[in-house]
Amino acid sequence: MKIWVPSEAAADVLCDLPEVECVVYDGTGPAPEGPEEVEVWIPPLMPVPRIPELLARMPRLRLLQTVTAGVDAYRPHMPEGVMLCNARGVHDAGTAEWAVGAMIAVLREFPGFAVAQREGEWTYHHTGVLADSTVLILGYGSIGEALERRLAGFEVEVIRVASTARDGVHGQDELPELLPRADVVVLLVPSTPSTTGLVDAAFLAAMKDGALLVNAARGPVVDTDALVAELRAGRLLAALDVTDPEPLPRDHPLWTAPGVFITPHVAGSTPASGRRTLKLLRSQLLRYLAGEPLKNVITGSY
């Protein structure tokens, strides 16, 4: 059985399995020869070029296992009969940790103090604080749960929101009433047609003055122009690990907008995520070879 894997590390944990041949394809350069023989494809972290064309050349493909929680780059192009599985859970720790760090960095004005340090300036003043605030988590899944666990010691109120309501979790239709209560809004929703542009001008206008928007989801979830307008008005703050477009061009107005902290899509790029990814890949392949049900199968919705 031929498997395309994203790295030598992935090959090392899989190629001792019986009748498995691993071919490393990290997404750079031309695709390897023999895509028509591939039965399992594990793409790299960043989407590879020309995904529809590549999938069309894989008649024997039966499983596409991503190393990301998001599958938006592959889902619209999946051939009939091919299972699509994501890496739900492996990036929970890193993403949740980034979200907490980003909140504190912006509210306590760490980026500004870092600039003052470089200039040798002692810029004493009061800052914001996370304590006593209300944090709304939009897209309350496994990462949202991990984030709430990490917020437990920060003396905050957490509002949980998902696409549909369930016990202890508000439905997305309640956002107009919930947004004005939140001091921090954290985006953790998947990228789907229904979430594209979800955070538009009306959404942002419903947020309270001085509130912080934290995007650890996907860039297209937020209307970038609307966000820039709010930042320039000085009404909102933002911490962004993802942007639209991405990578963000050097001359994009987001770079110079006041009150924004930007990182280059690194929330889940940690050693912990790497270790957990390899563990998941081996577990999935063992299940696949044994004909057992796989984890994290993507069906009608996330």
Secondary structure, DSSP 8 states (H G I E B T S, - for coil): -EEEESSHHHHHHHTTSTT-EEEE--SSSS--S-GGGEEEE---SS--S-HHHHHHT-TT--EEE-SSS--TTTGGG--TT-EEE--TTTTHHHHHHHHHHHHHHHHTTHHHHHHHHHHT---------STT-EEEEES-SHHHHHHHHHHGGG--EEEEEESS-BTTBEEGGGHHHHGGG-SEEEE-----TTTTT-B-HHHHHHS-TT-EEEE-S-GGGB-HHHHHHHHHTTS-EEEESS-SSSS--TT-TTTT-TTEEE--S-TT-SHHHHHHHHHHHHHHHHHHHHT---SSB--S--
